[in-house]
Amino acid sequence: MPWRLIYWIVFAAGLGVYAVMLIWTLPAISAGAGGLAPFDLRPGGYSTDEARAFLAALSDDARALYLGPQHLLDLFYPALLAVVLGGAIWVLVPWALPRWVLLGAVLVGMGGDYMENARVAALLRYEGVVPAEMIAAASRATLVKSAATTVAMLGALAGLARLVWMKWSRSS
């Protein structure tokens, strides 16, 4: 099977998983928390008070959805996103040093996402008042994921813009 076909299959799978999260699980979790955003939708992290307010507002059904289907989807999404971003960077960024830096950002983002998922699951399972240190650790993982993924996405977009510019300037 050609690599391009595999890439586009992974791209479609990643888009599908993301769509299911955006259309079903994340809005349902938010609704089950009185409209508060789930941890996954807080790219700037969250304070102890914000996390405790979300956890206090979260219904049992929404908690089950977060720990079940949402975390199952989020088991696949970071790896799918890493393949999509990594493939785009590999093709669109021709210079070795920026390419490897951006690929490193992809891996850090993926690792941060998996760390966030594990730490959020621990928050969701904790009985009683969640310690501030646990919340801070989860928030840090969210920040790492968000920052590294943003760097990788911006690098891929810059590479795409470069390619479009080159094709446009040749045709003019």
C-alpha positions as a printed Julia matrix, in Angstrom:
172×3 Matrix{Float64}:
   0.0    0.0     0.0
   1.51   3.36   -0.99
   2.54   5.7     1.83
   0.36   8.52    0.56
  -2.74   6.34    0.76
  -1.82   5.26    4.29
  -1.28   8.89    5.27
  -4.71   9.94    3.97
  -6.39   6.98    5.69
  -4.77   8.06    8.98
  -5.79  11.66    8.24
  -9.41  10.58    7.71
  -9.36   8.44   10.86
  -7.97  11.33   12.91
 -10.55  13.71   11.5
 -13.29  11.19   12.24
 -12.19  10.7    15.85
 -11.9   14.46   16.31
 -15.37  15.0    14.83
 -16.92  12.43   17.19
 -15.3   14.18   20.16
 -16.42  17.64   18.99
 -19.94  16.59   18.06
 -20.74  14.05   20.78
 -18.52  13.44   23.8
 -17.1   16.86   24.64
 -20.42  18.77   24.29
 -22.19  16.07   26.34
 -19.53  16.26   29.05
 -19.83  20.05   29.09
 -23.61  19.81   29.32
 -23.21  17.33   32.19
 -21.06  19.91   34.01
 -23.52  22.77   33.77
 -21.87  24.17   30.65
 -18.32  24.22   32.03
 -15.62  23.25   29.52
 -13.99  19.82   29.91
 -10.28  19.79   30.72
  -9.49  18.82   27.1
 -11.0   22.1    25.89
  -8.91  24.34   28.14
  -5.67  24.83   26.17
  -4.49  27.5    28.61
  -4.77  25.11   31.54
  -6.92  25.59   34.61
  -6.62  26.71   38.19
  -7.34  24.6    41.24
 -10.64  26.43   41.76
 -11.67  25.99   38.11
 -10.88  22.27   38.16
 -12.7   21.71   41.45
 -15.73  23.65   40.16
 -15.83  21.49   37.03
 -15.49  18.27   39.02
 -18.19  19.35   41.49
 -20.6   20.22   38.67
 -19.91  17.03   36.68
 -22.82  14.57   36.74
 -22.24  10.85   37.19
 -23.31  10.2    33.58
 -20.94  12.84   32.25
 -18.11  11.47   34.4
 -18.78   7.99   32.97
 -18.78   9.43   29.44
 -15.47  11.22   30.14
 -13.8    8.11   31.6
 -15.34   5.8    28.98
 -15.94   6.86   25.37
 -14.05  10.18   25.57
 -10.9    8.59   26.94
 -11.21   5.7    24.48
 -11.33   8.17   21.6
  -8.47  10.11   23.19
  -6.44   6.91   23.31
  -6.24   7.04   19.49
  -6.4   10.75   18.74
  -2.92  11.87   19.94
  -1.17   9.2    17.86
  -3.32   9.92   14.8
  -2.64  13.64   15.12
   1.08  12.99   15.53
   1.19  10.93   12.32
  -0.76  13.59   10.42
   1.34  16.5    11.68
   4.59  14.56   11.41
   3.84  13.51    7.83
   2.91  17.06    6.85
   6.07  18.45    8.41
   8.22  15.78    6.78
   6.89  16.69    3.33
   6.43  20.44    3.71
   9.54  21.5     5.67
  12.63  20.9     3.53
  15.33  22.09    5.95
  16.76  19.52    8.34
  17.02  21.49   11.58
  13.53  23.07   11.52
  12.06  19.75   10.39
  13.59  17.85   13.32
  12.65  20.58   15.81
   9.05  20.48   14.58
   8.98  16.67   14.64
  10.22  16.91   18.23
   7.34  19.27   18.99
   4.94  16.7    17.51
   6.28  14.02   19.85
   6.21  16.33   22.87
   2.63  17.3    22.03
   1.59  13.67   21.73
   3.32  12.78   24.99
   1.72  15.76   26.71
  -1.7   14.67   25.46
  -1.27  11.14   26.8
   0.02  12.52   30.1
  -2.96  14.89   30.25
  -5.34  11.99   29.63
  -3.83   9.93   32.45
  -3.84  12.84   34.87
  -7.4   13.88   33.99
  -8.54  10.27   34.52
  -6.93  10.4    37.96
  -8.79  13.65   38.73
 -12.07  12.13   37.6
 -11.57   9.01   39.73
 -10.4   10.8    42.86
 -12.8   10.61   45.77
 -13.02  13.7    47.93
 -11.34  17.05   47.39
  -8.69  16.67   44.7
  -5.28  17.89   45.91
  -4.03  21.08   44.3
  -0.81  19.27   43.26
  -2.79  16.76   41.18
  -4.68  19.55   39.45
  -1.5   21.53   38.79
   0.17  18.44   37.27
  -2.8   17.84   34.96
  -2.89  21.5    33.98
   0.85  21.45   33.19
   0.33  18.45   30.91
  -2.45  20.37   29.15
  -0.15  23.37   28.68
   2.67  21.2    27.31
   0.28  19.48   24.9
  -1.21  22.78   23.75
   2.08  24.63   23.3
   3.91  21.83   21.5
   0.97  21.01   19.23
   0.56  24.69   18.37
   4.24  24.94   17.41
   3.93  21.83   15.22
   0.72  23.07   13.56
   2.21  26.48   12.87
   5.28  24.81   11.36
   3.13  22.62    9.1
   1.06  25.64    8.06
   4.2   27.65    7.33
   5.46  24.79    5.18
   2.14  24.65    3.35
   2.17  28.42    2.83
   5.7   28.15    1.44
   4.61  25.42   -0.99
   1.55  27.4    -2.14
   3.71  30.5    -2.59
   6.26  28.58   -4.65
   3.58  27.08   -6.91
   1.79  30.42   -7.27
   4.98  32.35   -8.08
   5.98  29.76  -10.73
   2.61  29.98  -12.44
   2.62  33.79  -12.56
